[in-house]
Amino acid sequence: MYDSILVATDGSETATTAVDYALALAAQFDSPLYGIAVADDRTDYDTGIVDPDEALQHLRKRATDWLETVESKAADADVAVETVVRTGVPHEEILAYASENDIDVIVVGARGRSSLKGALLGSTIDRVVRVADRTVLVVGDDDVRDQ
């Protein structure tokens, strides 16, 4: 059913649930799993106070940490995983990566890290669902699978 699965994570609780769900799917269908975390490079801080390069470096480190968790869980589940940190607008980077790697299904958590900016501009998840040209599986808190 799914020959390749992409899970996007932002370290939130529902993203963690989405990772667990994606791992279960990858194991069930014996499919490769890809993991992505995006360091959002749109500034939401006063660049006179914060060094943009330092802020981006911090964001990329956090994204790397989230993906290390994905890699650890995949190893425990004996699922092959390839991870990547991208920089840019999250929904654009997720969709571009899915297209570049001919992903069959994108798995995302029902809500990410909330912020006023997210509420005003629309969520990453909403944009992925609206723009994607492939299946998007949105996983909520109740979708934890014990496999």
C-alpha positions in Angstrom: 0.0 0.0 0.0 2.8 2.5 1.0 6.1 2.0 -0.7 7.7 5.0 1.1 6.7 7.0 4.2 7.7 10.4 5.3 7.2 11.6 8.8 7.6 15.3 9.7 8.4 16.2 13.2 8.7 19.5 15.2 9.3 17.7 18.5 5.7 18.3 19.7 3.6 15.7 21.4 1.5 15.0 18.4 4.6 14.8 16.2 5.9 12.1 18.6 2.6 10.3 18.1 2.9 10.7 14.3 6.5 9.2 14.5 5.2 6.2 16.4 2.4 5.8 13.8 4.7 6.1 10.9 7.1 3.5 12.4 4.2 1.1 12.7 3.2 1.7 9.1 6.8 1.2 7.9 7.0 -2.0 9.8 3.6 -3.3 8.6 4.3 -2.5 4.9 8.1 -3.2 5.1 8.6 0.3 3.7 11.5 2.7 4.0 10.8 5.5 6.4 12.1 9.1 5.9 12.1 11.7 8.6 12.2 15.4 8.2 12.5 18.4 10.5 12.5 21.9 9.2 14.3 24.9 10.7 12.0 27.8 9.9 14.2 30.6 8.7 11.5 33.2 8.6 12.5 35.8 11.3 10.1 36.4 14.2 12.7 38.2 16.3 14.4 41.6 16.3 17.5 41.0 14.2 19.2 43.9 16.0 19.1 41.9 19.2 19.6 38.3 18.0 22.2 37.2 15.6 20.2 35.5 12.7 23.0 33.0 12.0 23.2 32.0 15.7 19.4 31.7 15.9 19.3 29.5 12.8 22.1 27.3 14.2 20.1 26.8 17.3 16.9 25.9 15.3 18.9 23.4 13.2 20.3 21.8 16.4 16.8 21.4 17.8 15.7 19.8 14.6 18.7 17.4 14.7 17.7 16.4 18.2 14.2 15.6 17.1 15.4 13.5 14.3 17.8 11.6 16.6 14.8 10.5 18.5 13.2 9.3 15.3 16.4 7.4 14.5 16.5 5.8 17.9 12.9 4.7 17.8 13.4 3.3 14.3 16.4 1.3 15.4 14.4 -0.1 18.3 11.7 -1.1 15.9 14.2 -2.5 13.3 13.0 0.0 10.7 15.3 1.6 8.2 15.1 5.3 8.4 16.8 8.2 6.5 16.5 11.6 8.1 17.2 15.2 7.0 17.1 18.7 8.4 16.0 21.3 5.9 15.9 25.1 6.3 13.1 27.2 5.0 9.3 27.4 5.2 8.2 24.2 6.8 5.3 23.2 4.6 7.3 24.0 1.4 10.3 22.0 2.5 8.2 19.0 3.6 6.3 18.9 0.3 9.5 19.5 -1.8 11.3 16.6 0.0 8.3 14.3 -0.5 8.3 15.2 -4.2 12.1 14.8 -4.6 11.9 11.3 -3.0 8.6 10.1 -4.6 7.1 9.6 -1.1 3.7 7.8 -1.1 2.4 9.1 2.2 3.3 12.0 4.5 2.5 11.5 8.2 2.1 14.5 10.4 0.8 15.2 13.9 -2.6 16.9 14.2 -1.1 20.0 15.7 2.4 21.3 16.0 4.1 23.7 18.3 1.5 26.4 18.7 2.2 30.1 18.4 0.4 33.3 17.6 2.3 33.5 14.3 0.9 30.0 13.4 -2.6 31.0 14.3 -2.4 34.1 12.1 -0.6 32.6 9.1 -2.1 29.2 9.2 -0.5 26.0 10.4 2.1 24.0 8.7 -0.2 21.0 8.9 -3.1 22.8 7.3 -0.8 23.9 4.4 0.6 20.5 3.9 -2.9 19.0 3.7 -4.2 21.7 1.3 -1.2 21.7 -1.1 0.0 18.1 -1.1 -0.3 16.1 -4.3 -0.1 12.8 -2.4 -1.7 11.2 0.6 -1.3 13.0 3.9 -2.1 11.1 7.1 -2.9 13.4 10.0 -2.4 11.7 13.4 -4.1 12.9 16.6 -3.3 12.1 20.2 -5.7 9.2 20.2 -3.9 7.4 17.3 -1.1 5.8 19.3 -0.5 2.3 18.0 0.9 -0.5 20.1 2.8 -2.6 17.6 
